[in-house]
């Protein structure tokens, strides 16, 4: 992708996110001057960005939106919910066009027609007041500079003031105009400044004596119509601003918060990945120090003690480095999820449903790999929540619910885990219907159907090929693609659970690791070999007597914490032979939402390691997440426990 286009995509989406947040605030309080100003700046900057790529339709729409916000800033119009809704629709269209630029580098052939329609909608929302004349167009930057420059005059004046900015045409001298004489005719003039048009004075040898390159800015206590009469021969060269008395001026002169120079540095993702790989190699090297200390213990105990001391220092420094690299890879979820409100509006509109969607916690930072992989499964869950969760308006009325359905997305951090909860107040899911459909499509056997818990029945929606949709439509039915959603979440080393109450709604809970750079591994032994398992997949490790393993059907089970848990042999799952043990060592994990105990030969140490994704022959092995290197140079396979136990 072209570097300039890539930069445009990043910055434009940041600006769209800012404007969207401002419009959301204006929907709650249309008179919020701070939100109006912030939205105007974002739209104005965005308009300049799209102009670089000759996105004429986008520039047209943004110009219309900028006009509306400019009139609102000057008090010529008052924003209302209808106008804010049209502004939001305008921003949604710009967002879609930015997506088009990313996909193909071009806007669609229908872009001009869409731009005309959206611009007309923006123009028709509000009409300008008499004060909204072309001559009153102003740039707040010059007003801000003038307020600072003439602070003493403003402080002493008890009357309202009119600020003007007169930018004479460069060839005005050849027409016989005298800018100073024109300004001298302004009644009740209390301040006048002559400033360069380019904001800095040119060098003496660069000055063209027959060309006007100055701008005249001043203040007058005369009424606006009297001041403008002095410039009646050149109305297109003058801008005005009304300063309505001391209280308004004091507000305008409130010093802006100190602007700090941005210290954000955009780094190529490949370089960060290389840094992470180097950190992984460093961890492997440090893990190899402990065996050396053990060997030195029998030869020179003093040397072994020194080695362990050096190892401790290395682990401390490497821990700091690991946290720093993880922070570099951490990104807020907001850019990833910024399109969800727009997509929710589009989905709801296509289904003729009213949906109130809210998000919280999108400023939570996660590893970029997690952020990139979370959007698609969340979008699919949202589609299903709106399509088959939220009822039609008439059905909600019969159920005594408001016509507008509620869908909320809440994100929070819990230690090293990200918890995502998607909740709707829709129809919920009927366990009896899910059980019946599962039996009909062969996902569930009659015997299993009798013993399945309520939670187990709800988890059937994640089974491959399961669907409760009665008709095929553009939107997925509740369950269609849920297997793909679970697969995507598990690929991110996460889990997904569902709770639902018929008539009251459903909640999907996702738990994901906040850090994908390093993986905390537990070493286990099975059939004489060592393997690694991610601690994210380990619920508990226990040791019990063999007499507590009870035969159930063709397998074994045990009772832990008052519930029956199936017991599987990890060696057998790996195609190896079990070794007899005096006591059973069990590793508890979850597979398909149910607790499963894996019998192992023994447990080893816990290590932080960089797990490399499987490649070559390893990529075809089931139940393998990847591999990593040990300190002694050995290769450790990292197992996917839910897949092995499925």
VENPE-V868657 format. One line per field, one symbol per residue. burial: I if it has 9 or more other ideal C-beta (glycine too) atoms within 8 Angstrom, else O. Layout:
BEGIN
burial=???
END
This chain:
BEGIN
burial=OOOOIIOIIIIIIIIIIIIIOIIIIIIOOIOIOOIIIIIIOIIIIIIOIIIOIOIOIIIIIIIIIIIIIIIIIIOIIOIOOOIIIIIIIIIIIIIOIIOIIOOOOOIOOOIOOIIIOIIOIIOOIIOOOOIIOOIIOIOOOIIIOIIOOIIOIIOOIOOOIIIIIIOIIOOIIOOOIOIOOIIOOIIOIIOOIOIIOOOOOIOOOOOOOOOIIIIIIIIIIIOIOIIIOIIOOIIOIIIIIIIOIIOIIOOIIOOOOOOOOOOOOOOOOOOIOOIIIOIIIIIIIIIIIIIIIOOIOOOOOOIIOOIIOIIOOIIOOIOOIIOOIIOIIIIOIIIIIIOIIIIIIIIIOOIOIOIOIOIOIIOIOIIIIIIOIIIOIIIIIIIIIIIIIIIOIOIIIOOOIOOOIIIIIIIOOOOOIIIIIIIIIIIIIOIOIIIOIIIOIOIIOOOOIOOIOOIIIIIIIIIOOIIIIOOOOOIIIIIIOIIIIIOIIIOIIIOIIIIIOOOOIIIIIIIIIIIIIIIIIIIIIIIOOIIIIIIOIIOOIIOIOIOIIOOOOOIIIIIIOOOOIIIIIIIIIIOIOIOOOOOIIIIIIIIOIOIIIIIIIOIOOOIOIIIOOIOOOIOOOOIIIIIIIIIOOOOIIIIIIIIIIO
END
